[in-house]
């Protein structure tokens, strides 16, 4: 019988990959519970993933990484999330950062090469830190209040970033700041060892507690000029900056669908073994339970097919662009961007609904603090607040439809 977690792993290599990553994650399932209870990272699982080299999967092969396909990345993330979704989200942001840098090659190559070598040789982890209390989600295009002032051959940075996922274990922070006095927005690569960099442990949410998404505080942080890795001119200060959606952001829907798969399994396990004295067989044979299971399967299967279809198209187009050039791939990126956003909306809606259906099957037992479903339900709700936001997605889809008529 085909296990649902392997259904989209169509090749033997993919089957082995999912089995391999699952074997690692399964060993640290208890750590996911402890991380949630104590509002901290599942550090042992993250370290185990690093020891296995998983953190190098998004590094280009020329710098010693694996540079795996988007589909394979999502398969891994979905499988990790079935055990520990906060860890999947956390390590996923490292991969998103590295995948995006690998694809764009917008940095000075020497700076990027040094970062890659640090990831491969020393196990370094990186994440973007863009969110701020005053700007909200980066997808809204708000201008960062973190400031960078030029001082001779250096920059001096001051500011506070929120939602810095995996902050206790990060080695690098990639942050956005407003350059003074010209008002342009720049990206800076900051090692955590630089003086003035600190973490304010304020993360105390109902869900995704195990991401340790604390605040990053920058107090008179002095950086060399080469730490400024990119400048985005502020062409119109009255308009929000355009936010580029990366295909690798599909880590988010993959992780939340992993929660849904875990919730589905808990529902099946319960329904196949629970038999109240009012019936002669386990409740899995009752028509109304089968209706709930069927609805659950419909939504989960639909969302997963959509996600992996888009990922597969992305992978094929990337391979094709190797012979046709980057220009054709850029056109494809513009066209598929609304689909990438739609995957997240569809997946989160399905994951929340599937988890809810699972809890209805299990009943009041699912609300016990000792039951895994209550943790999954708290975690899955957080997907509503990860980028891109639903209204942004709907607008993108509408604008693409309108363009076809013009």
VEXKEKE-854790 format. One record per residue (C-alpha): residue number from 0; residue in one letter; chain; x, y, z. Coordinates in Angstrom, 2 decimals, padded with zeros to 5 digits. Layout:
N
+-----+---+---+---------+---------+---------+
:   k : r : c :       x :       y :       z :
+-----+---+---+---------+---------+---------+
: NUM : A : A :       X :       Y :       Z :
...
+-----+---+---+---------+---------+---------+
This chain:
406
+-----+---+---+---------+---------+---------+
:   k : r : c :       x :       y :       z :
+-----+---+---+---------+---------+---------+
:   0 : X : A :  000.00 :  000.00 :  000.00 :
:   1 : X : A :  001.30 :  003.48 : -000.92 :
:   2 : X : A :  001.80 :  005.70 :  002.10 :
:   3 : X : A :  000.24 :  009.14 :  001.57 :
:   4 : X : A :  003.48 :  010.89 :  002.51 :
:   5 : X : A :  005.24 :  009.17 : -000.41 :
:   6 : X : A :  002.45 :  009.53 : -002.96 :
:   7 : X : A :  004.10 :  012.41 : -004.80 :
:   8 : X : A :  007.60 :  010.92 : -004.53 :
:   9 : X : A :  007.33 :  009.33 : -007.96 :
:  10 : X : A :  010.92 :  008.25 : -008.53 :
:  11 : X : A :  012.96 :  005.73 : -006.57 :
:  12 : X : A :  015.36 :  008.51 : -005.62 :
:  13 : X : A :  012.53 :  010.62 : -004.28 :
:  14 : X : A :  011.16 :  007.67 : -002.31 :
:  15 : X : A :  014.57 :  007.18 : -000.72 :
:  16 : X : A :  014.87 :  010.91 : -000.02 :
:  17 : X : A :  011.52 :  011.06 :  001.79 :
:  18 : X : A :  012.37 :  007.90 :  003.74 :
:  19 : X : A :  015.76 :  009.31 :  004.71 :
:  20 : X : A :  014.47 :  012.67 :  005.93 :
:  21 : X : A :  011.56 :  011.00 :  007.69 :
:  22 : X : A :  013.84 :  008.63 :  009.58 :
:  23 : X : A :  015.80 :  011.62 :  010.89 :
:  24 : X : A :  012.72 :  013.62 :  011.90 :
:  25 : X : A :  010.94 :  010.70 :  013.56 :
:  26 : X : A :  013.77 :  010.30 :  016.07 :
:  27 : X : A :  013.05 :  013.76 :  017.50 :
:  28 : X : A :  009.25 :  013.74 :  017.73 :
:  29 : X : A :  009.41 :  014.14 :  021.52 :
:  30 : X : A :  011.53 :  017.23 :  021.03 :
:  31 : X : A :  008.69 :  018.85 :  019.07 :
:  32 : X : A :  006.40 :  018.46 :  022.08 :
:  33 : X : A :  009.02 :  019.85 :  024.46 :
:  34 : X : A :  009.78 :  022.78 :  022.16 :
:  35 : X : A :  006.10 :  023.70 :  022.09 :
:  36 : X : A :  005.73 :  023.39 :  025.86 :
:  37 : X : A :  008.84 :  025.44 :  026.63 :
:  38 : X : A :  008.55 :  027.92 :  023.74 :
:  39 : X : A :  011.93 :  027.04 :  022.26 :
:  40 : X : A :  013.55 :  025.41 :  019.24 :
:  41 : X : A :  013.78 :  021.66 :  018.77 :
:  42 : X : A :  017.54 :  022.15 :  018.69 :
:  43 : X : A :  018.39 :  018.45 :  018.57 :
:  44 : X : A :  016.37 :  017.95 :  015.39 :
:  45 : X : A :  017.87 :  021.03 :  013.74 :
:  46 : X : A :  021.35 :  019.85 :  014.67 :
:  47 : X : A :  020.58 :  016.36 :  013.36 :
:  48 : X : A :  019.46 :  017.87 :  010.04 :
:  49 : X : A :  022.69 :  019.86 :  009.90 :
:  50 : X : A :  024.77 :  016.79 :  010.75 :
:  51 : X : A :  023.08 :  014.98 :  007.86 :
:  52 : X : A :  023.90 :  017.86 :  005.52 :
:  53 : X : A :  020.29 :  018.83 :  004.89 :
:  54 : X : A :  021.09 :  022.52 :  005.33 :
:  55 : X : A :  023.35 :  022.34 :  002.24 :
:  56 : X : A :  020.57 :  021.18 : -000.10 :
:  57 : X : A :  019.94 :  024.77 : -001.23 :
:  58 : X : A :  023.62 :  025.58 : -001.87 :
:  59 : X : A :  024.83 :  025.45 : -005.51 :
:  60 : X : A :  026.77 :  022.34 : -006.43 :
:  61 : X : A :  029.82 :  024.38 : -007.44 :
:  62 : X : A :  030.17 :  025.40 : -003.81 :
:  63 : X : A :  029.68 :  021.93 : -002.37 :
:  64 : X : A :  025.90 :  021.92 : -001.97 :
:  65 : X : A :  023.16 :  019.69 : -003.38 :
:  66 : X : A :  021.05 :  022.31 : -005.21 :
:  67 : X : A :  018.00 :  020.03 : -005.19 :
:  68 : X : A :  014.85 :  020.63 : -007.19 :
:  69 : X : A :  011.88 :  022.54 : -005.84 :
:  70 : X : A :  009.77 :  019.37 : -005.84 :
:  71 : X : A :  012.33 :  017.44 : -003.80 :
:  72 : X : A :  012.62 :  020.34 : -001.37 :
:  73 : X : A :  008.85 :  020.39 : -000.82 :
:  74 : X : A :  008.77 :  016.61 : -000.32 :
:  75 : X : A :  011.37 :  016.93 :  002.43 :
:  76 : X : A :  009.70 :  019.89 :  004.09 :
:  77 : X : A :  006.29 :  018.24 :  004.07 :
:  78 : X : A :  007.74 :  015.12 :  005.67 :
:  79 : X : A :  009.62 :  017.01 :  008.41 :
:  80 : X : A :  006.45 :  018.99 :  009.18 :
:  81 : X : A :  004.50 :  015.81 :  009.84 :
:  82 : X : A :  006.71 :  015.42 :  012.90 :
:  83 : X : A :  007.63 :  019.02 :  013.73 :
:  84 : X : A :  006.12 :  021.80 :  011.61 :
:  85 : X : A :  007.85 :  024.66 :  013.46 :
:  86 : X : A :  011.23 :  023.07 :  012.70 :
:  87 : X : A :  010.23 :  022.61 :  009.05 :
:  88 : X : A :  009.26 :  026.29 :  008.85 :
:  89 : X : A :  012.47 :  027.32 :  010.62 :
:  90 : X : A :  014.96 :  025.34 :  008.52 :
:  91 : X : A :  012.82 :  026.16 :  005.49 :
:  92 : X : A :  013.55 :  029.89 :  005.83 :
:  93 : X : A :  017.27 :  029.11 :  005.69 :
:  94 : X : A :  016.68 :  027.21 :  002.48 :
:  95 : X : A :  014.49 :  029.95 :  001.01 :
:  96 : X : A :  017.27 :  032.47 :  001.60 :
:  97 : X : A :  019.92 :  030.27 :  000.00 :
:  98 : X : A :  017.76 :  029.15 : -002.93 :
:  99 : X : A :  016.87 :  032.75 : -003.76 :
: 100 : X : A :  020.48 :  033.90 : -003.60 :
: 101 : X : A :  021.56 :  030.93 : -005.72 :
: 102 : X : A :  019.00 :  031.72 : -008.37 :
: 103 : X : A :  019.36 :  035.49 : -008.55 :
: 104 : X : A :  023.16 :  035.71 : -008.15 :
: 105 : X : A :  022.56 :  039.39 : -007.41 :
: 106 : X : A :  025.41 :  039.61 : -004.89 :
: 107 : X : A :  029.09 :  040.07 : -005.46 :
: 108 : X : A :  030.13 :  036.50 : -006.26 :
: 109 : X : A :  032.97 :  036.50 : -003.72 :
: 110 : X : A :  030.60 :  037.42 : -000.88 :
: 111 : X : A :  028.11 :  034.77 : -001.97 :
: 112 : X : A :  030.85 :  032.14 : -002.32 :
: 113 : X : A :  032.12 :  032.87 :  001.19 :
: 114 : X : A :  028.60 :  032.43 :  002.57 :
: 115 : X : A :  028.14 :  029.15 :  000.71 :
: 116 : X : A :  031.43 :  027.80 :  002.01 :
: 117 : X : A :  030.46 :  028.79 :  005.53 :
: 118 : X : A :  027.18 :  026.90 :  005.18 :
: 119 : X : A :  028.85 :  023.77 :  003.78 :
: 120 : X : A :  032.03 :  023.71 :  005.87 :
: 121 : X : A :  030.87 :  025.18 :  009.17 :
: 122 : X : A :  027.15 :  024.44 :  009.15 :
: 123 : X : A :  026.13 :  028.10 :  009.10 :
: 124 : X : A :  022.42 :  028.98 :  009.00 :
: 125 : X : A :  020.90 :  032.16 :  007.58 :
: 126 : X : A :  017.49 :  033.81 :  007.51 :
: 127 : X : A :  016.03 :  037.08 :  006.30 :
: 128 : X : A :  014.82 :  039.53 :  008.93 :
: 129 : X : A :  012.55 :  042.02 :  007.19 :
: 130 : X : A :  009.44 :  042.31 :  009.37 :
: 131 : X : A :  009.06 :  045.27 :  011.69 :
: 132 : X : A :  006.29 :  046.27 :  014.07 :
: 133 : X : A :  005.54 :  049.45 :  012.11 :
: 134 : X : A :  005.63 :  047.91 :  008.62 :
: 135 : X : A :  003.82 :  044.61 :  009.13 :
: 136 : X : A :  004.32 :  041.83 :  006.61 :
: 137 : X : A :  007.11 :  042.44 :  004.06 :
: 138 : X : A :  004.62 :  041.45 :  001.34 :
: 139 : X : A :  002.83 :  044.76 :  001.99 :
: 140 : X : A :  005.91 :  046.64 :  000.80 :
: 141 : X : A :  006.38 :  048.86 :  003.83 :
: 142 : X : A :  009.60 :  050.82 :  004.08 :
: 143 : X : A :  011.88 :  049.56 :  006.88 :
: 144 : X : A :  012.45 :  051.85 :  009.84 :
: 145 : X : A :  015.78 :  050.19 :  010.55 :
: 146 : X : A :  018.35 :  052.79 :  009.51 :
: 147 : X : A :  021.79 :  052.48 :  007.98 :
: 148 : X : A :  024.06 :  055.52 :  008.06 :
: 149 : X : A :  027.29 :  055.69 :  006.09 :
: 150 : X : A :  030.32 :  056.48 :  008.21 :
: 151 : X : A :  033.50 :  056.58 :  006.15 :
: 152 : X : A :  034.06 :  053.08 :  004.76 :
: 153 : X : A :  031.49 :  051.57 :  007.12 :
: 154 : X : A :  027.77 :  051.53 :  007.85 :
: 155 : X : A :  026.16 :  052.00 :  011.25 :
: 156 : X : A :  022.83 :  050.19 :  011.68 :
: 157 : X : A :  020.13 :  050.70 :  014.27 :
: 158 : X : A :  016.73 :  049.05 :  014.41 :
: 159 : X : A :  014.58 :  046.15 :  015.55 :
: 160 : X : A :  013.28 :  043.29 :  013.43 :
: 161 : X : A :  010.38 :  041.08 :  014.48 :
: 162 : X : A :  009.54 :  037.47 :  013.55 :
: 163 : X : A :  013.18 :  036.44 :  013.16 :
: 164 : X : A :  012.58 :  032.71 :  012.86 :
: 165 : X : A :  015.19 :  030.32 :  014.29 :
: 166 : X : A :  017.03 :  033.30 :  015.75 :
: 167 : X : A :  018.87 :  031.41 :  018.55 :
: 168 : X : A :  020.64 :  029.17 :  016.01 :
: 169 : X : A :  021.23 :  031.60 :  013.14 :
: 170 : X : A :  024.76 :  032.50 :  012.13 :
: 171 : X : A :  023.77 :  035.22 :  009.66 :
: 172 : X : A :  020.92 :  037.70 :  009.43 :
: 173 : X : A :  019.98 :  039.17 :  006.05 :
: 174 : X : A :  018.18 :  042.40 :  006.87 :
: 175 : X : A :  016.66 :  045.34 :  005.03 :
: 176 : X : A :  017.36 :  048.91 :  006.13 :
: 177 : X : A :  016.70 :  052.41 :  004.87 :
: 178 : X : A :  019.85 :  054.23 :  003.82 :
: 179 : X : A :  020.18 :  057.72 :  005.20 :
: 180 : X : A :  019.87 :  060.31 :  003.90 :
: 181 : X : A :  018.90 :  059.18 :  000.35 :
: 182 : X : A :  016.02 :  056.94 :  001.43 :
: 183 : X : A :  016.94 :  053.92 : -000.67 :
: 184 : X : A :  016.41 :  050.46 :  000.80 :
: 185 : X : A :  019.45 :  048.22 :  001.12 :
: 186 : X : A :  020.11 :  044.64 :  002.19 :
: 187 : X : A :  022.86 :  043.86 :  004.69 :
: 188 : X : A :  024.46 :  040.55 :  005.59 :
: 189 : X : A :  025.17 :  040.55 :  009.33 :
: 190 : X : A :  027.11 :  037.86 :  011.21 :
: 191 : X : A :  025.59 :  037.22 :  014.62 :
: 192 : X : A :  029.00 :  037.72 :  016.26 :
: 193 : X : A :  029.15 :  041.43 :  015.38 :
: 194 : X : A :  029.02 :  043.74 :  018.38 :
: 195 : X : A :  025.62 :  045.34 :  018.89 :
: 196 : X : A :  023.64 :  042.35 :  017.56 :
: 197 : X : A :  021.33 :  040.73 :  020.11 :
: 198 : X : A :  018.16 :  038.68 :  020.36 :
: 199 : X : A :  015.22 :  039.87 :  022.46 :
: 200 : X : A :  013.30 :  036.66 :  023.42 :
: 201 : X : A :  009.78 :  038.04 :  023.06 :
: 202 : X : A :  008.23 :  035.21 :  021.01 :
: 203 : X : A :  005.21 :  033.94 :  022.96 :
: 204 : X : A :  002.50 :  032.90 :  020.53 :
: 205 : X : A : -000.26 :  030.32 :  020.77 :
: 206 : X : A :  001.02 :  028.48 :  017.70 :
: 207 : X : A :  004.36 :  027.81 :  016.04 :
: 208 : X : A :  006.02 :  028.25 :  019.41 :
: 209 : X : A :  008.91 :  026.05 :  018.32 :
: 210 : X : A :  010.11 :  028.54 :  015.69 :
: 211 : X : A :  011.68 :  030.86 :  018.29 :
: 212 : X : A :  010.82 :  033.84 :  016.07 :
: 213 : X : A :  012.19 :  036.44 :  018.47 :
: 214 : X : A :  013.15 :  040.06 :  017.80 :
: 215 : X : A :  016.51 :  040.93 :  016.30 :
: 216 : X : A :  017.95 :  044.06 :  017.88 :
: 217 : X : A :  020.64 :  046.18 :  016.17 :
: 218 : X : A :  022.31 :  048.81 :  018.33 :
: 219 : X : A :  025.05 :  050.82 :  016.63 :
: 220 : X : A :  026.11 :  047.81 :  014.61 :
: 221 : X : A :  029.19 :  048.74 :  012.57 :
: 222 : X : A :  029.58 :  046.87 :  009.28 :
: 223 : X : A :  032.14 :  047.11 :  006.46 :
: 224 : X : A :  030.98 :  048.41 :  003.09 :
: 225 : X : A :  030.91 :  044.90 :  001.59 :
: 226 : X : A :  028.19 :  043.93 :  004.09 :
: 227 : X : A :  025.80 :  046.01 :  001.97 :
: 228 : X : A :  024.89 :  043.30 : -000.53 :
: 229 : X : A :  022.23 :  045.11 : -002.52 :
: 230 : X : A :  020.45 :  048.45 : -002.93 :
: 231 : X : A :  016.90 :  048.88 : -004.18 :
: 232 : X : A :  016.35 :  052.47 : -005.37 :
: 233 : X : A :  013.28 :  054.11 : -003.89 :
: 234 : X : A :  011.87 :  055.33 : -007.21 :
: 235 : X : A :  008.58 :  056.57 : -005.75 :
: 236 : X : A :  008.65 :  057.18 : -001.99 :
: 237 : X : A :  004.84 :  057.44 : -001.94 :
: 238 : X : A :  004.33 :  053.94 : -003.27 :
: 239 : X : A :  005.07 :  050.69 : -001.39 :
: 240 : X : A :  007.99 :  048.64 : -002.62 :
: 241 : X : A :  007.10 :  045.72 : -004.88 :
: 242 : X : A :  007.56 :  042.43 : -003.08 :
: 243 : X : A :  008.94 :  039.59 : -005.20 :
: 244 : X : A :  007.37 :  036.19 : -004.53 :
: 245 : X : A :  009.82 :  033.31 : -004.63 :
: 246 : X : A :  008.87 :  029.82 : -005.75 :
: 247 : X : A :  010.71 :  028.49 : -002.72 :
: 248 : X : A :  008.17 :  030.24 : -000.50 :
: 249 : X : A :  006.11 :  027.14 : -001.24 :
: 250 : X : A :  007.98 :  025.78 :  001.76 :
: 251 : X : A :  005.15 :  027.42 :  003.72 :
: 252 : X : A :  002.24 :  025.51 :  002.15 :
: 253 : X : A :  004.30 :  022.31 :  002.15 :
: 254 : X : A :  004.91 :  022.61 :  005.88 :
: 255 : X : A :  001.26 :  023.29 :  006.66 :
: 256 : X : A :  000.13 :  020.41 :  004.48 :
: 257 : X : A :  002.53 :  018.30 :  006.55 :
: 258 : X : A :  000.47 :  019.30 :  009.59 :
: 259 : X : A : -002.68 :  018.25 :  007.78 :
: 260 : X : A : -001.20 :  014.85 :  006.92 :
: 261 : X : A : -000.26 :  014.33 :  010.57 :
: 262 : X : A : -003.78 :  015.33 :  011.68 :
: 263 : X : A : -005.29 :  012.93 :  009.14 :
: 264 : X : A : -003.21 :  010.08 :  010.55 :
: 265 : X : A : -004.29 :  010.82 :  014.12 :
: 266 : X : A : -007.92 :  010.77 :  012.99 :
: 267 : X : A : -007.48 :  007.45 :  011.18 :
: 268 : X : A : -005.67 :  005.88 :  014.13 :
: 269 : X : A : -008.40 :  006.96 :  016.52 :
: 270 : X : A : -011.32 :  005.97 :  014.29 :
: 271 : X : A : -009.88 :  002.53 :  013.56 :
: 272 : X : A : -009.42 :  001.67 :  017.25 :
: 273 : X : A : -012.13 :  003.55 :  019.16 :
: 274 : X : A : -015.27 :  001.51 :  019.76 :
: 275 : X : A : -017.81 :  002.84 :  022.25 :
: 276 : X : A : -020.16 :  000.24 :  023.78 :
: 277 : X : A : -023.04 :  001.61 :  021.73 :
: 278 : X : A : -021.70 :  000.10 :  018.48 :
: 279 : X : A : -020.35 : -003.30 :  017.48 :
: 280 : X : A : -017.27 : -002.15 :  015.59 :
: 281 : X : A : -014.78 :  000.73 :  015.54 :
: 282 : X : A : -016.26 :  004.06 :  014.50 :
: 283 : X : A : -014.28 :  004.09 :  011.24 :
: 284 : X : A : -017.10 :  001.94 :  009.81 :
: 285 : X : A : -019.83 :  004.46 :  010.66 :
: 286 : X : A : -021.24 :  006.41 :  007.67 :
: 287 : X : A : -020.93 :  009.87 :  009.26 :
: 288 : X : A : -017.28 :  009.21 :  010.18 :
: 289 : X : A : -016.56 :  008.06 :  006.64 :
: 290 : X : A : -018.18 :  011.23 :  005.32 :
: 291 : X : A : -015.76 :  013.30 :  007.39 :
: 292 : X : A : -012.83 :  011.17 :  006.25 :
: 293 : X : A : -013.90 :  011.53 :  002.65 :
: 294 : X : A : -014.16 :  015.31 :  002.91 :
: 295 : X : A : -010.77 :  015.39 :  004.57 :
: 296 : X : A : -009.23 :  013.31 :  001.79 :
: 297 : X : A : -010.81 :  015.46 : -000.91 :
: 298 : X : A : -009.39 :  018.71 :  000.41 :
: 299 : X : A : -005.96 :  017.34 :  001.26 :
: 300 : X : A : -005.52 :  015.53 : -002.05 :
: 301 : X : A : -006.66 :  018.55 : -004.08 :
: 302 : X : A : -004.27 :  020.92 : -002.31 :
: 303 : X : A : -001.31 :  018.57 : -002.62 :
: 304 : X : A : -001.93 :  017.90 : -006.32 :
: 305 : X : A : -002.06 :  021.64 : -006.97 :
: 306 : X : A :  001.15 :  022.34 : -005.05 :
: 307 : X : A :  003.19 :  019.58 : -006.64 :
: 308 : X : A :  001.85 :  020.35 : -010.12 :
: 309 : X : A :  003.04 :  023.96 : -009.82 :
: 310 : X : A :  006.38 :  022.83 : -008.38 :
: 311 : X : A :  006.87 :  020.33 : -011.18 :
: 312 : X : A :  006.11 :  022.97 : -013.80 :
: 313 : X : A :  008.66 :  025.26 : -012.14 :
: 314 : X : A :  011.33 :  022.56 : -012.19 :
: 315 : X : A :  010.68 :  021.73 : -015.85 :
: 316 : X : A :  010.83 :  025.39 : -016.84 :
: 317 : X : A :  014.11 :  025.86 : -014.99 :
: 318 : X : A :  015.60 :  022.93 : -016.88 :
: 319 : X : A :  014.26 :  024.30 : -020.15 :
: 320 : X : A :  015.71 :  027.77 : -019.46 :
: 321 : X : A :  019.20 :  026.29 : -019.40 :
: 322 : X : A :  018.96 :  026.02 : -023.19 :
: 323 : X : A :  016.68 :  028.98 : -023.99 :
: 324 : X : A :  018.22 :  031.57 : -021.68 :
: 325 : X : A :  017.21 :  033.52 : -018.61 :
: 326 : X : A :  014.93 :  035.92 : -020.48 :
: 327 : X : A :  012.32 :  033.24 : -021.22 :
: 328 : X : A :  012.47 :  032.03 : -017.63 :
: 329 : X : A :  011.93 :  035.57 : -016.37 :
: 330 : X : A :  008.78 :  035.82 : -018.47 :
: 331 : X : A :  007.62 :  032.52 : -017.05 :
: 332 : X : A :  008.27 :  033.73 : -013.48 :
: 333 : X : A :  006.05 :  036.74 : -014.03 :
: 334 : X : A :  003.27 :  034.57 : -015.39 :
: 335 : X : A :  003.41 :  031.87 : -012.69 :
: 336 : X : A :  003.79 :  034.21 : -009.70 :
: 337 : X : A :  000.01 :  034.31 : -009.01 :
: 338 : X : A : -000.04 :  030.50 : -009.07 :
: 339 : X : A :  002.75 :  030.39 : -006.48 :
: 340 : X : A :  000.69 :  032.65 : -004.25 :
: 341 : X : A : -002.48 :  030.66 : -004.90 :
: 342 : X : A : -000.78 :  027.45 : -003.75 :
: 343 : X : A : -000.30 :  028.99 : -000.31 :
: 344 : X : A : -003.92 :  030.17 : -000.05 :
: 345 : X : A : -005.35 :  026.83 : -001.16 :
: 346 : X : A : -002.98 :  024.82 :  001.03 :
: 347 : X : A : -003.65 :  026.81 :  004.20 :
: 348 : X : A : -007.40 :  026.66 :  003.71 :
: 349 : X : A : -007.17 :  022.90 :  003.19 :
: 350 : X : A : -004.78 :  022.33 :  006.11 :
: 351 : X : A : -007.00 :  024.22 :  008.54 :
: 352 : X : A : -010.11 :  022.40 :  007.32 :
: 353 : X : A : -008.44 :  018.96 :  007.40 :
: 354 : X : A : -007.16 :  019.52 :  010.94 :
: 355 : X : A : -010.63 :  020.66 :  012.00 :
: 356 : X : A : -012.23 :  017.56 :  010.44 :
: 357 : X : A : -009.70 :  015.36 :  012.20 :
: 358 : X : A : -010.60 :  016.96 :  015.54 :
: 359 : X : A : -014.30 :  016.41 :  014.87 :
: 360 : X : A : -013.61 :  012.73 :  014.29 :
: 361 : X : A : -011.56 :  012.38 :  017.47 :
: 362 : X : A : -014.01 :  014.55 :  019.41 :
: 363 : X : A : -013.33 :  016.17 :  022.78 :
: 364 : X : A : -010.27 :  013.95 :  023.27 :
: 365 : X : A : -008.50 :  016.16 :  020.70 :
: 366 : X : A : -008.73 :  019.17 :  023.02 :
: 367 : X : A : -006.72 :  017.54 :  025.79 :
: 368 : X : A : -003.35 :  019.21 :  026.28 :
: 369 : X : A : -001.80 :  015.74 :  026.13 :
: 370 : X : A : -003.26 :  015.07 :  022.66 :
: 371 : X : A : -001.15 :  015.95 :  019.57 :
: 372 : X : A : -004.13 :  017.37 :  017.68 :
: 373 : X : A : -004.46 :  020.43 :  019.91 :
: 374 : X : A : -000.85 :  021.36 :  019.11 :
: 375 : X : A : -001.38 :  020.75 :  015.40 :
: 376 : X : A : -004.49 :  022.93 :  015.46 :
: 377 : X : A : -002.64 :  025.79 :  017.16 :
: 378 : X : A :  000.21 :  025.51 :  014.68 :
: 379 : X : A : -001.92 :  025.25 :  011.56 :
: 380 : X : A : -003.80 :  028.48 :  012.32 :
: 381 : X : A : -000.54 :  030.37 :  012.01 :
: 382 : X : A : -000.52 :  029.75 :  008.27 :
: 383 : X : A : -003.09 :  032.52 :  007.84 :
: 384 : X : A : -000.46 :  035.03 :  008.91 :
: 385 : X : A :  002.45 :  033.84 :  006.76 :
: 386 : X : A :  003.08 :  035.64 :  003.46 :
: 387 : X : A :  001.68 :  036.12 :  000.95 :
: 388 : X : A : -001.61 :  037.35 :  002.40 :
: 389 : X : A : -004.81 :  036.10 :  000.82 :
: 390 : X : A : -005.97 :  039.52 : -000.42 :
: 391 : X : A : -002.62 :  040.02 : -002.19 :
: 392 : X : A : -003.01 :  036.63 : -003.84 :
: 393 : X : A : -006.56 :  037.31 : -005.04 :
: 394 : X : A : -005.46 :  040.68 : -006.46 :
: 395 : X : A : -002.58 :  039.05 : -008.34 :
: 396 : X : A : -004.90 :  036.45 : -009.85 :
: 397 : X : A : -007.39 :  039.12 : -010.88 :
: 398 : X : A : -004.69 :  041.28 : -012.46 :
: 399 : X : A : -003.37 :  038.35 : -014.47 :
: 400 : X : A : -006.86 :  037.57 : -015.73 :
: 401 : X : A : -007.33 :  041.20 : -016.70 :
: 402 : X : A : -004.02 :  041.25 : -018.60 :
: 403 : X : A : -005.28 :  038.45 : -020.82 :
: 404 : X : A : -008.11 :  040.76 : -021.96 :
: 405 : X : A : -005.95 :  043.77 : -022.74 :
+-----+---+---+---------+---------+---------+
